[in-house]
Amino acid sequence: MPDHVQSNWTGLALVCRKCSKRVGGGFGPDGRIALAKALRALGNRRKGRKADFGVVETPCLKLCPKGRVVAIDARSPERWLLVKPGTAIDTVAARLGLTGAGAEDGLLDR
């Protein structure tokens, strides 16, 4: 029995499930898709460890910002993103390191 398996992931994003549920979607072309599902759709359309990157929904992260979803890039866990509903999903993916783009507009309240 092997003690490890290979993954095609180049990055990993953690998304708070409770925040996503409280916001009630807000992402995607019609604004009805949850953040985690919209991020997964950006990949190579494969599931699990064969996807380009991983998006894992976590239990409550105990931050609970009003009208925002907490997301974390696993490569820089010291920086948590507070994502507004309606933010372009490409922008969110770039900030989470899931794409090569570097767009940063409209994601965080400073």
QUIJO-V17922 format. One record per residue. N is the residue number from 1. RES is the residue in one letter. NEAR is the number of other ideal C-beta (glycine too) atoms within 12 Angstrom. D_FIRST is the distance of its C-alpha to the first C-alpha in whole Angstrom. Layout:
BEGIN
n = <N/N>
res = <RES/RES>
near = <NEAR/NEAR>
d_first = <D_FIRST/D_FIRST>
END
This chain:
BEGIN
n = <1/2/3/4/5/6/7/8/9/10/11/12/13/14/15/16/17/18/19/20/21/22/23/24/25/26/27/28/29/30/31/32/33/34/35/36/37/38/39/40/41/42/43/44/45/46/47/48/49/50/51/52/53/54/55/56/57/58/59/60/61/62/63/64/65/66/67/68/69/70/71/72/73/74/75/76/77/78/79/80/81/82/83/84/85/86/87/88/89/90/91/92/93/94/95/96/97/98/99/100/101/102/103/104/105/106/107/108/109/110>
res = <M/P/D/H/V/Q/S/N/W/T/G/L/A/L/V/C/R/K/C/S/K/R/V/G/G/G/F/G/P/D/G/R/I/A/L/A/K/A/L/R/A/L/G/N/R/R/K/G/R/K/A/D/F/G/V/V/E/T/P/C/L/K/L/C/P/K/G/R/V/V/A/I/D/A/R/S/P/E/R/W/L/L/V/K/P/G/T/A/I/D/T/V/A/A/R/L/G/L/T/G/A/G/A/E/D/G/L/L/D/R>
near = <4/5/4/7/11/9/16/18/26/21/29/29/43/35/41/33/23/22/37/33/19/22/33/17/23/30/34/24/14/10/19/16/25/31/49/38/22/37/43/31/26/31/29/16/11/16/16/19/17/16/25/28/34/30/38/25/26/25/15/19/24/12/20/18/24/14/18/30/47/37/47/33/31/24/19/17/17/9/18/28/38/30/40/28/30/25/34/28/38/26/29/44/38/26/35/43/30/39/24/14/18/12/18/18/15/20/29/20/13/6>
d_first = <0/4/7/9/11/14/17/21/22/25/27/26/29/29/32/33/33/36/38/37/38/42/43/42/41/43/41/41/44/46/44/43/39/37/36/32/33/35/33/30/33/33/30/29/29/25/23/20/18/20/24/26/26/24/27/26/28/29/31/34/35/38/40/41/44/46/46/43/39/37/35/33/31/28/29/33/32/36/37/37/39/41/41/44/44/46/44/43/39/39/41/38/36/37/38/34/33/32/34/36/40/41/44/44/47/48/44/45/48/50>
END
